[in-house]
Amino acid sequence: MAEPPGPPPPSPLGPCASEDDLLAWAAGALPAAARAALEPHLARCGPCRTTLSALARGGAARGVALG
């Protein structure tokens, strides 16, 4: 099985989220303040959305439900 991608490259939209934060966001476990900071970035950052999608596919392949 392919390894999930590493963290996305730096974004002109501000710092990208860690994989742990993206997974916590997808699982609904990210604290409210962190969620509020991440969501506008995630809405505009293709690399973060790509990483989140890859992490979700990897979790689904292992039977882990996200979100």
C-alpha positions in Angstrom: 0.0 0.0 0.0 1.3 3.5 -0.8 2.3 5.7 2.1 0.2 8.9 2.5 1.9 12.0 1.3 4.0 14.1 3.6 2.9 17.6 4.7 1.9 19.9 1.9 4.4 22.5 0.7 4.3 26.0 2.2 1.3 27.9 1.1 1.0 31.6 0.3 -2.3 31.3 2.3 -0.4 30.9 5.6 1.0 27.8 7.2 -0.5 24.5 6.2 -2.0 22.2 8.8 -0.2 19.1 10.1 -1.5 15.7 9.1 -2.6 15.3 12.8 -4.6 18.5 12.7 -6.2 17.5 9.3 -7.2 14.1 10.7 -8.6 15.7 13.9 -10.5 18.2 11.8 -12.0 15.4 9.7 -12.9 13.4 12.8 -14.6 16.4 14.4 -12.0 16.3 17.2 -10.2 19.6 16.5 -10.8 22.2 19.2 -13.1 25.0 18.2 -10.4 27.7 18.0 -8.1 25.5 15.9 -11.1 24.6 13.7 -12.0 28.2 13.2 -8.4 29.0 12.2 -8.1 25.9 9.9 -11.3 26.1 7.9 -10.7 29.3 6.0 -7.2 28.0 5.0 -8.6 24.6 4.0 -11.3 26.2 1.9 -8.6 27.9 -0.2 -5.6 25.6 0.0 -5.5 22.9 -2.7 -2.4 21.1 -1.2 -4.2 20.8 2.2 -7.3 19.4 0.6 -5.3 16.9 -1.4 -3.5 15.8 1.7 -6.8 15.5 3.6 -8.2 13.4 0.8 -5.2 11.1 0.7 -5.4 10.7 4.5 -9.1 9.9 4.3 -8.5 7.3 1.6 -5.8 5.7 3.7 -8.1 5.6 6.7 -10.9 4.1 4.7 -8.6 1.4 3.4 -7.7 0.6 7.0 -11.4 0.7 8.1 -11.1 4.0 10.0 -14.1 6.3 9.6 -13.3 10.0 9.3 -16.0 12.7 9.8 
